[in-house]
Amino acid sequence: MRNSRMTGVCVFVGVAALSLPVPGSLPVLSARLTSAHFSAPHNQSAPRLLHAVGPCTPTITDVSAFTPGEYPNVRVQGTCFGTGGAFQATDSLDLSVTDLGPDGTLAELGGTSGWQACSRRPAEVNQVTCTVSHWTNTAITLASFSGLYGSDGWAVVQGDKVAIQVWNAQTSAGPATVLVTAAGWHQVAEVAGSDTANDDQALYSVAVSGTTVVAGDAYHASQAGRAYAFTKASAGWQQAAELVGSDTAANDDFGWSVAASGGTIVVGAPGHGSGGRAYVFAKAATGSQQAAELIGSDTAAKDTFGYSVAVSGSTIVVGAPGHGSGAGAAYVFSDGATGWQQAAKLVGPGTAAGEGFGFSVAVSGSTIVVGAPDHGSGAGAAYVFTKEATGWQRAAELVGSGTAAKDYFGLSVAVSGSTIVVGGPLHSSKAGEAYVYTDGDTGWQQAAKLVGSDTAAKDGFGVSVAVSGSTIVVGAPGHGSSAGATYVFTKAAAGWQQAAELVGSDTAAASGNVLGDGFGYSVAISGNRISSGDNVHVYVFGT
């Protein structure tokens, strides 16, 4: 979920000032967050592939990331790869991958056991299909992987021991074998809209559901905006649709917020008209089609309806933090026989002008969470609503332990089942924190306070948060001179523990007059998929 701007609130993260105005006047961020960073580095824990051919000893100088069934290319660089020229039709190259069991013996692999070969030789039994796109004595590139270890469900997970071999199968020398420990969360794709421009300040909002990633680009085409849907195919992550509202016009900021659940995508356009809109798209045989255009029953000018959106099954929540002189509201819509209809309007207890209730929203089943980051002189609050027989009722008001004025607790919110996560990105000299709450016999109680292992002042840890089951993701776009980082936490017996720090493969820090990429400005998670965005690209990570 991405959160950036709202009437009356100015949030400074690192070198970037994230102003939060009424869309329609939606000013450009006073300091632009650029492309993102995720931590599993490009070559860290990458497999080392070796072979032994001829009189010389092979050496490896670099190996690209290798993700069976996900990352389509493996590039190996070094010396003595057994050929002095380009790959020929008479040559053959085998790449073997197998999982080793706890006792060091070969484990079953995709329903079969033994070595799987990537080869140009025909009629290879149980071979993994690939293309050798480049092969010289110093570099080998294998592309377009598919086969048993990918399509039949075998995957390398964190901690697995993997034996990898590469050799020229026409030589008599046998291959060397190297054992590597597989990385955990690692980048599997970097995507951008097909017509996204460098000055769009795009892709601030991201969502993921299963094998679908959605990215919003509110600045596209004179701030008319766009949203892009990407799906995972055999050739990798590909753009499946470019979405735009049926009546989208300049300054609508379509794509300011996005959400996805199953075959439903919701896109916010808080600058549309004078009060804002949200658009619902449903997956059809011909692609995603607009199914509804939503507006609150009492939406008025400057409400910024659509500033935040969330969806879970047949329930959509839309935030309007500008409603009522900035007191804010959130609207609940349900899908039924007559389509998407408003089911409730939510407000905070005694919220006052400028508190920004609805700046962030989240929903999971019968639980809705709404953030009001400017509540109490900017200390912030988050409100929990549950669906009862009488409708949606307020169940709790959350405040982080130790929060103070201008912490902006509630700038981001997320919920999955009985777990709620709330970001307070300006806490402690803008280093930021995220707070975890669980539902039990005594109601919603704080269970943990999260910080990154290397979080420092101005990191903005908590600008974005997401949760799925026992995994929490927190964005810190100001980290590392605004290069940005995203942190993954998992629930263990000892509580919530950091499992990974992610950065994008090509994100950069601020340098001179060039601002940093701000990776982690938006984050989303669904199962073992994480997406994190900056203002140009979205990065997808898997395990």
C-alpha positions in Angstrom: 0.0 0.0 0.0 1.2 3.4 -0.9 0.6 6.5 1.1 2.0 9.9 0.3 -0.1 13.0 0.4 -3.1 14.5 2.2 -4.5 17.9 2.9 -2.6 19.6 5.7 0.1 17.0 6.2 3.7 17.3 5.1 5.9 14.3 5.7 9.7 14.5 5.3 11.5 11.2 4.6 15.2 11.5 4.1 15.8 14.1 1.3 12.3 13.6 0.0 9.4 15.8 1.2 6.2 13.9 0.7 3.5 16.6 0.6 -0.1 15.4 1.0 -2.4 17.9 -0.6 -6.0 17.7 -2.0 -5.7 16.0 -5.4 -6.9 18.2 -8.1 -4.1 20.5 -7.1 -1.9 17.4 -6.5 1.5 19.1 -6.6 4.5 17.1 -7.7 6.4 15.8 -4.7 8.8 18.5 -3.7 11.6 15.9 -3.8 11.1 13.0 -6.1 11.6 9.4 -4.9 13.2 7.5 -7.7 13.7 3.8 -8.6 13.5 1.2 -5.8 16.0 -1.0 -4.0 15.4 -4.5 -2.6 18.0 -6.4 -0.6 18.7 -9.8 -2.0 21.6 -8.4 -4.0 22.1 -9.4 -7.6 24.9 -11.9 -7.0 24.6 -12.6 -3.3 24.1 -16.4 -2.7 24.0 -16.9 -6.4 25.0 -20.5 -7.4 28.6 -21.0 -8.5 28.6 -23.2 -11.6 31.8 -25.0 -12.5 33.0 -27.5 -15.1 36.3 -29.1 -15.9 37.3 -29.3 -19.6 40.6 -29.5 -21.4 44.0 -28.7 -19.9 43.0 -25.5 -18.1 41.1 -25.1 -14.8 37.8 -23.2 -15.1 37.3 -20.1 -13.0 34.1 -18.2 -12.1 34.2 -14.4 -11.8 30.4 -13.6 -11.7 27.1 -15.5 -11.7 23.7 -13.8 -12.1 20.8 -14.5 -9.9 19.3 -17.9 -10.4 15.7 -18.7 -9.5 14.4 -22.0 -10.8 11.0 -21.6 -12.5 11.1 -17.8 -12.1 14.2 -15.9 -13.3 14.6 -16.7 -17.1 18.3 -16.2 -17.5 21.5 -17.5 -15.9 24.7 -15.8 -17.0 28.1 -17.2 -15.9 31.3 -15.3 -16.5 34.9 -16.5 -16.1 37.6 -18.4 -18.0 38.2 -21.8 -19.5 34.6 -22.6 -20.5 35.7 -25.0 -23.1 35.0 -23.2 -26.3 36.8 -20.5 -28.2 33.8 -19.3 -30.2 30.0 -18.9 -30.2 27.8 -21.8 -29.3 27.4 -24.2 -32.3 24.7 -26.6 -33.2 27.1 -29.5 -32.6 27.9 -28.3 -29.1 26.0 -29.2 -26.0 25.8 -27.8 -22.5 24.3 -29.5 -19.5 23.1 -27.6 -16.4 22.2 -29.9 -13.6 20.2 -28.9 -10.5 19.2 -31.1 -7.6 18.1 -30.6 -4.0 20.1 -32.4 -1.3 18.3 -33.8 1.7 19.3 -33.1 5.3 21.7 -36.1 5.2 23.4 -34.9 2.1 21.9 -37.5 -0.2 20.0 -36.7 -3.4 16.4 -35.8 -2.7 13.5 -36.2 -5.1 13.2 -33.4 -7.6 9.8 -32.6 -9.1 8.6 -36.1 -8.8 11.8 -37.6 -10.2 15.2 -38.2 -8.9 18.7 -37.7 -10.3 20.2 -35.0 -12.5 18.1 -32.8 -14.7 19.9 -31.6 -17.8 19.6 -28.5 -19.9 20.9 -29.5 -23.3 20.8 -28.9 -27.0 20.9 -32.7 -27.6 17.6 -34.1 -28.8 15.6 -36.9 -27.1 17.2 -36.2 -23.7 15.3 -38.0 -21.0 13.8 -35.7 -18.3 15.6 -32.7 -19.7 15.0 -29.2 -18.7 14.4 -27.1 -21.8 16.4 -24.0 -22.3 18.1 -21.9 -24.9 21.9 -21.3 -24.9 21.8 -17.7 -26.2 25.5 -17.1 -25.7 28.6 -19.3 -25.1 32.2 -18.4 -25.4 35.3 -19.3 -23.5 34.6 -16.6 -20.9 30.8 -16.3 -20.7 27.7 -18.5 -20.9 24.1 -17.3 -21.0 21.3 -19.8 -20.6 17.8 -18.4 -21.3 14.1 -19.4 -21.3 14.2 -22.1 -18.6 11.3 -24.5 -18.3 11.0 -28.1 -17.2 10.5 -30.4 -14.3 12.1 -28.3 -11.7 9.9 -25.3 -12.5 6.6 -26.5 -13.9 6.3 -29.5 -11.6 6.5 -27.4 -8.5 10.0 -27.9 -7.2 11.5 -24.7 -5.9 14.6 -23.7 -4.1 13.8 -22.3 -0.7 15.9 -20.6 1.9 18.4 -22.9 3.5 18.2 -25.6 0.7 21.5 -27.1 -0.3 21.7 -27.2 -4.1 24.3 -29.0 -6.3 24.9 -27.3 -9.6 27.0 -28.5 -12.5 27.8 -27.0 -15.9 30.1 -28.6 -18.4 30.7 -29.1 -22.1 29.2 -32.5 -22.6 31.4 -33.2 -25.6 34.6 -33.3 -23.6 35.7 -36.3 -21.7 36.5 -34.4 -18.5 33.9 -34.6 -15.8 32.2 -31.6 -14.2 33.0 -30.2 -10.8 30.1 -29.8 -8.3 29.5 -26.9 -6.0 27.0 -26.8 -3.1 25.3 -23.5 -2.4 22.8 -22.4 0.1 19.8 -21.0 -1.6 18.8 -17.4 -0.8 15.4 -16.7 0.8 13.6 -13.6 -0.6 15.1 -12.6 -3.9 14.2 -10.5 -6.9 12.5 -12.3 -9.7 11.4 -9.4 -11.9 11.5 -5.7 -12.5 8.5 -4.2 -14.3 7.3 -0.9 -15.6 4.3 0.3 -17.7 4.8 -0.1 -21.4 4.3 3.7 -21.9 5.6 5.0 -18.6 7.8 8.1 -19.0 10.7 9.0 -16.9 9.0 12.2 -15.7 5.7 10.4 -14.7 6.9 10.0 -11.1 5.1 6.7 -11.7 4.4 3.4 -10.0 4.1 4.8 -6.5 1.2 2.4 -5.7 1.5 -1.3 -5.9 -0.7 -4.3 -5.1 -0.3 -8.1 -5.5 -2.8 -10.9 -5.5 -1.5 -14.4 -6.4 0.3 -14.1 -9.8 -1.0 -10.6 -10.5 0.9 -7.4 -9.7 -0.8 -4.0 -10.1 1.1 -0.7 -10.3 -0.4 2.7 -10.4 1.1 5.7 -12.3 -0.9 8.7 -11.2 1.3 11.2 -13.1 0.9 9.7 -16.5 -0.4 11.9 -19.4 -0.9 15.2 -17.6 -1.8 13.4 -14.4 -4.7 11.7 -16.0 -3.0 8.6 -14.7 -2.9 4.9 -15.5 -2.6 1.5 -13.8 -0.8 -1.5 -15.2 -1.5 -5.2 -14.4 1.3 -7.7 -14.8 1.0 -11.5 -14.7 3.5 -14.3 -14.4 3.8 -16.4 -17.6 6.3 -19.0 -18.7 8.4 -16.2 -20.2 8.4 -14.3 -16.9 6.4 -11.3 -15.7 4.6 -9.6 -18.6 2.2 -6.7 -18.8 -1.3 -8.0 -19.2 -3.3 -4.8 -19.2 -3.2 -1.1 -19.1 -6.1 0.3 -17.1 -7.8 3.7 -17.3 -11.2 4.9 -16.2 -14.0 5.3 -18.7 -14.1 9.0 -18.0 -10.6 9.7 -16.9 -9.3 13.2 -17.7 -6.2 15.3 -17.0 -5.5 15.8 -13.2 -7.6 12.9 -12.2 -4.6 11.0 -10.7 -6.0 7.7 -11.7 -3.6 5.1 -10.1 -2.9 7.1 -7.0 -4.0 4.0 -5.1 -4.5 0.4 -6.2 -5.7 -2.8 -4.6 -6.3 -6.4 -5.9 -8.0 -9.5 -4.7 -8.5 -12.5 -6.9 -9.9 -11.3 -10.2 -10.8 -7.8 -8.9 -8.7 -4.7 -9.2 -9.6 -1.3 -7.6 -8.0 1.9 -8.7 -8.3 5.3 -6.9 -8.6 8.6 -8.8 -8.8 11.2 -6.0 -8.5 14.1 -8.4 -11.4 13.2 -10.6 -14.1 15.8 -10.9 -14.0 17.8 -7.7 -14.4 15.0 -5.1 -12.7 11.9 -6.5 -13.6 8.4 -7.8 -12.6 4.8 -7.5 -12.9 2.3 -10.4 -13.5 -1.4 -10.2 -12.1 -3.8 -12.9 -13.0 -7.4 -13.2 -11.0 -10.1 -15.0 -12.8 -11.4 -18.1 -11.9 -13.6 -21.0 -10.8 -10.5 -23.0 -8.8 -9.1 -20.1 -9.7 -6.8 -17.2 -12.9 -4.8 -17.9 -14.3 -1.8 -15.9 -17.2 -3.2 -13.8 -18.1 -0.1 -11.7 -17.3 3.5 -10.9 -17.6 4.3 -7.2 -18.4 7.5 -5.4 -19.4 8.1 -1.8 -23.1 8.9 -1.1 -22.1 12.4 0.2 -18.8 13.0 -1.6 -18.2 16.7 -2.1 -15.4 18.9 -3.5 -12.0 18.4 -2.0 -13.0 15.0 -0.4 -10.2 13.2 -2.2 -12.3 10.1 -2.5 -10.1 7.3 -3.8 -7.0 8.5 -2.0 -6.7 5.0 -0.6 -8.4 1.8 -1.6 -8.5 -1.8 -0.4 -10.4 -4.9 -1.5 -11.0 -8.4 0.0 -13.3 -10.7 -1.9 -16.7 -8.9 -2.2 -15.8 -5.9 0.0 -14.1 -2.7 -1.2 -13.0 0.2 1.1 -12.3 3.6 -0.2 -10.7 6.4 1.8 -11.6 10.1 1.5 -9.3 11.9 3.9 -10.3 15.3 2.7 -14.0 14.8 3.6 -15.5 17.2 6.1 -12.7 19.8 6.1 -10.2 17.1 6.4 -11.8 15.1 9.2 -12.1 12.3 6.7 -14.3 9.3 6.0 -14.1 5.8 4.6 -16.7 4.1 2.5 -17.5 0.4 2.3 -19.0 -1.2 -0.9 -20.3 -4.7 -1.3 -20.8 -6.7 -4.4 -24.2 -8.2 -4.9 -26.9 -9.0 -7.4 -27.1 -5.4 -8.5 -23.3 -4.9 -8.6 -21.1 -2.8 -6.3 -23.2 -0.8 -3.8 -22.3 1.3 -0.8 -22.9 -0.6 2.4 -21.5 1.8 5.0 -19.8 5.1 5.7 -17.1 5.0 8.4 -15.9 7.8 10.5 -13.6 8.1 13.6 -15.0 8.8 17.0 -14.9 12.6 17.4 -12.4 13.1 14.6 -11.8 16.7 14.0 -11.0 18.8 10.9 -7.6 17.9 9.4 -7.2 14.5 11.1 -7.2 12.7 7.8 -9.3 9.7 8.7 -9.2 7.5 5.5 -5.6 8.5 4.6 -4.9 4.7 4.6 -7.3 1.8 4.5 -7.1 -2.0 4.7 -9.5 -4.9 4.7 -9.3 -8.6 5.4 -12.6 -10.6 5.5 -14.8 -9.0 8.1 -12.1 -6.6 9.5 -11.4 -3.0 8.2 -8.6 -0.8 9.4 -8.6 3.0 8.8 -5.6 5.3 9.5 -5.9 8.9 10.7 -2.2 10.0 10.8 -2.9 13.6 11.8 -5.0 12.7 14.9 -3.7 14.3 18.1 -1.3 16.8 16.7 0.1 14.2 14.3 0.7 11.5 16.8 -1.9 9.5 14.8 -4.3 6.7 15.3 -5.8 3.7 13.5 -9.4 2.5 13.9 -10.6 -1.1 13.6 -14.1 -2.0 12.3 -15.7 -5.4 12.2 -18.8 -6.6 10.4 -21.6 -7.6 12.7 -25.2 -8.5 12.2 -26.1 -4.8 12.5 -23.4 -3.8 10.0 -19.9 -2.4 10.3 -19.1 -1.4 13.9 -16.1 0.2 15.4 -14.2 -2.3 17.5 -11.0 -0.6 18.6 -8.8 2.5 18.4 -5.1 1.8 18.1 -2.3 4.0 19.3 1.4 2.9 19.2 3.3 2.6 22.5 5.6 5.6 22.8 4.1 7.5 19.9 4.4 11.3 20.1 3.2 14.3 18.1 4.3 14.3 14.5 5.0 10.5 14.4 2.1 10.1 11.9 1.1 6.7 13.3 -1.5 5.4 10.8 0.1 6.8 7.7 0.0 3.2 6.5 -2.1 0.2 7.6 -2.4 -3.4 6.7 -4.5 -6.4 8.0 -4.5 -10.1 7.4 -6.8 -12.3 9.5 -6.0 -11.5 13.2 -2.9 -9.4 12.5 -2.8 -5.7 12.0 0.3 -3.6 11.1 0.4 0.2 11.4 3.3 2.4 10.3 4.6 5.4 12.2 7.3 6.5 9.8 8.3 9.8 11.5 8.9 8.3 14.9 12.3 9.0 16.5 13.8 11.6 14.2 12.0 10.1 11.2 13.7 6.7 11.6 10.3 5.2 11.9 8.6 2.2 13.4 5.9 -0.3 12.6 3.5 -1.7 15.2 1.9 -5.2 15.2 -1.5 -5.9 16.8 -3.2 -9.3 17.3 -6.8 -10.0 18.1 -7.4 -12.2 21.2 -9.8 -12.6 24.1 -9.1 -9.1 25.3 -9.5 -7.5 21.8 -6.7 -6.0 19.7 -3.5 -5.7 21.6 0.0 -4.5 20.6 2.2 -7.6 20.1 5.4 -6.1 18.7 7.2 -3.0 17.6 9.3 -3.4 14.5 12.4 -1.6 13.3 14.9 -2.6 10.6 18.3 -4.0 11.7 20.0 -1.0 10.3 17.3 1.7 10.5 18.6 5.2 11.0 17.3 8.7 11.2 15.3 9.9 8.2 14.8 6.3 6.9 11.0 6.6 7.1 10.6 3.0 8.1 6.8 2.4 8.0 5.9 4.7 5.1 4.3 1.6 3.7 3.3 -1.7 5.3 1.8 -5.0 4.2 1.0 -8.3 5.8 0.0 -11.8 4.6 -0.3 -14.6 7.1 2.8 -14.8 9.1 4.9 -12.4 7.0 5.1 -8.6 7.3 6.7 -6.2 4.9 7.8 -2.7 5.8 9.1 0.0 3.4 11.8 2.5 4.3 12.2 4.7 1.2 14.6 7.1 3.0 17.1 4.4 3.9 20.7 4.7 2.6 20.5 8.3 1.4 17.0 7.7 -0.1 18.0 4.7 -2.1 15.4 2.9 0.0 15.0 -0.6 1.4 12.2 -3.0 2.3 12.3 -5.3 5.3 10.6 -8.7 5.7 9.6 -10.0 9.1 8.3 -13.5 9.9 6.6 -14.8 13.0 8.6 -17.3 15.1 8.3 -18.8 18.5 10.3 -15.8 19.9 8.0 -13.3 18.1 8.4 -11.3 15.0 11.9 -11.5 13.6 13.5 -9.8 10.6 14.0 -12.4 7.8 15.4 -10.2 5.0 16.3 -6.7 3.9 15.5 -6.2 0.2 16.8 -3.8 -2.3 16.2 -3.5 -6.1 18.8 -4.7 -8.5 19.4 -1.2 -9.9 18.3 1.3 -7.3 20.5 4.2 -6.5 21.1 6.6 -3.6 20.9 10.4 -3.8 23.9 12.0 -5.4 24.4 15.7 -5.8 21.2 17.2 -7.2 19.9 13.7 -8.2 17.6 12.3 -5.6 17.5 8.7 -4.5 15.2 6.1 -5.8 13.1 5.7 -2.7 12.6 2.0 -3.0 10.0 0.8 -0.6 7.7 3.8 -1.0 5.0 1.3 -1.6 4.9 -2.4 -0.7 2.5 -5.3 -1.1 2.5 -9.1 -0.3 0.4 -12.1 -1.3 1.7 -15.4 -0.1 5.3 -15.8 -1.3 5.1 -12.7 -3.6 6.3 -9.3 -2.6 6.1 -6.2 -4.7 7.9 -3.0 -3.9 7.8 0.2 -5.9 9.5 3.5 -6.5 8.4 6.2 -8.9 9.6 4.4 -12.1 9.7 0.7 -11.5 8.1 -2.1 -9.5 10.2 -5.0 -8.3 8.8 -8.5 -7.6 10.4 -10.8 -5.1 9.7 -14.5 -4.3 11.1 -17.3 -2.2 
